[in-house]
């Protein structure tokens, strides 16, 4: 039961519908970070968001972003589960593992990221932009997770719902084509 009177929509969609003027910049941030131009694949960026959300124990965010990652990975839900459970032994590249290490440290607190973590990522081929975006994705998802959980949003347990919605978001993105308006309920996360 939500802590305030929110529209009966799952996860972040309820609060975003409640206050659409804040939904627009949040969806734009997600669009840039997770779908914008980058040398990191959309799947890799969604895996970072999923991992941070799993570390924050936000069911909705880890489920929806895991489903989006899986959609970008041709339906590979097992890889998503492996990253959440133990990314060091998941079949992702050493560069992604080093970035997930940084993301996990940001999730605990930004000051936990050490110069040696940055150097390890660089050694694996991570660019400054990739490191920047990893830190920002991790920080943003800490905010998104706390937004969802702090308002006590409805978080369905139906994996099929997340799978279907994840495919749609992977294809259509986080914002409406007209960036001057909030994303319609059917297009945002």
N, C-alpha and C positions, 0 to 999 in steps of 0.2 A: 504494500500500500504506500503510494507516494506521500511524502511529508507535507506537500502542498497540493492544491487542486490543479493537477496537470491534465492535459488531453490524454486520453487512453491510448497512447502509442508507446511501443517498446523503447527502452533505453533512452538514448540521447534525443530521440525524436520527440518525446513528450515535452521536455524542457525547451527544445528548439521551437516547437509549435507554440508553446506558452509565451515565448519572448522572441519572435522572429527577427527583430532588429539586431539581436545578438547572434542569431543563427547564421545570418549572412556572412559576417567576417569569420566565424568559426568554420563554416563550410569552405570558405575561400582558403583559409589556412590549410585545412585538410587537403584541398584540391592541389595547392601548390606543393605541399610537402610530399604527398603520396602519389600524385599523378603528373606533376609538372616535369619540366625538363630536368634530367638528372642522368648521371652515369650509373646510378643504382637502379636496378629494375623496379618496376612497380611491385612485383612480388617481394623483393628484398625489403622495400620500405614498409610494406604491409606486415612482413614478418617482424620487423623491429617494433611496429605499433602493437602487434599481437603479443610479442614477448613481454613488453613493458606492461601491457594490460593484464597479462597473466600474473606477473609479479605483483601487481597491485590488487589481484584477485577481483577484478571487475568482470563479472560473467558476460555481460552484454558486449562490452568492447572487445574482449578477447575472442568471443564467439563470432561477432560480425566481421572483425578485421581478419580473423583466422579464415573465415569463409571467403573473404575477398582475396586473401593471399592464395588460398587453394584454387580459386577460380583463375587467377593469373598463372598458377602452376599446373594448369590442365587437370584440376580436380585432385591434386595430391594432398589430401587431408592428413595422411600419415606423416609427411614432412612437417606440416604445421604442428601436429601433436608432438613430434620429436623435438622441434625447436622450443616449444613451451616447457617440455619436461627436462631436457638436457641438451641444450644447443651445442655444447662441446662435442657431443657424439652424433649430432645430426649430420646429414649429408648436405651441408652448405659449405661454401668456400671458406678457406682460412680468413679471407678479408671480411666476410660477413660475420664469422665468429668473433673477430676482433672488434667489429662494430657493435655486435650484440653485447660484448663485454662492456663497452663504453655505455651503451644504452642501459644496461643493468645497474651500472654505477650511478648514472644520472637518476634512475628511478629511486635509488636509496638517498640521494642528495648530490647536487652538482659538485660539491667539493670532494666527493669520493673519486672523481675522475683524476687520475694522476698523469703526469707527463709520460711515464712509462707506458700507460695505456694508449696514449696518442702515438707514441713512437712505434709500439707494436702494430697498431693499425696501419701506419705509414709503411712499415716493413712489409706488410701484406698487400701493399698497393693502394691503400685508401688515400684519396686526395683530401685536401683541406675542406673542400666543399662537401664531400661525403661525410667527413667527420662533423662538420657544422650541422649538416642536415640530420645526422643521427642524433646529435645532442638535442636539436630542436624537436624532432619527432618524439624522442623520449620525454622531454619536458612537456610538450603539448599533450601527450597522452596521459601523463600524470594529471594534468588539469582536466582533460576530458573524463578520465576515470573518476575523479573526485566529483565532477559535475553530475555524472550519472548516479554514482553511489550516494553522494551527499544529499540528493533530493529523494532518495529511496525509490527510484524509478522501477517500473514494471520491467522485469528481465526474463522473457520466456525461456523455457528449457528445451524447446523444440528445435533440434538440430536442422531439420529440413527447412524450417523457416529461415534460419541463418544462411543455409546453403543457397536457397533461392534468392534471397535478398543480396547475398554476397556476389552472386553472378551478375545481378542487375547493376550493382554499384561498380563492379569491376568494368562493366561495359559502358555505363553512362556517367560515372563520376559522382562528385559530391555537390556540385552546384548546377543550377539551371543554366541553360545556354545564355540567358539574359542575366548577367552578373549584377544587374541593378535590383534584382528582387531575390528574396530568400528562395532556396531550393524548394520546389514542391515536395510535399510529403513523400511522394513516390520516388523521388530521385536522391534525396539525402540518405545518410546512413540510418 
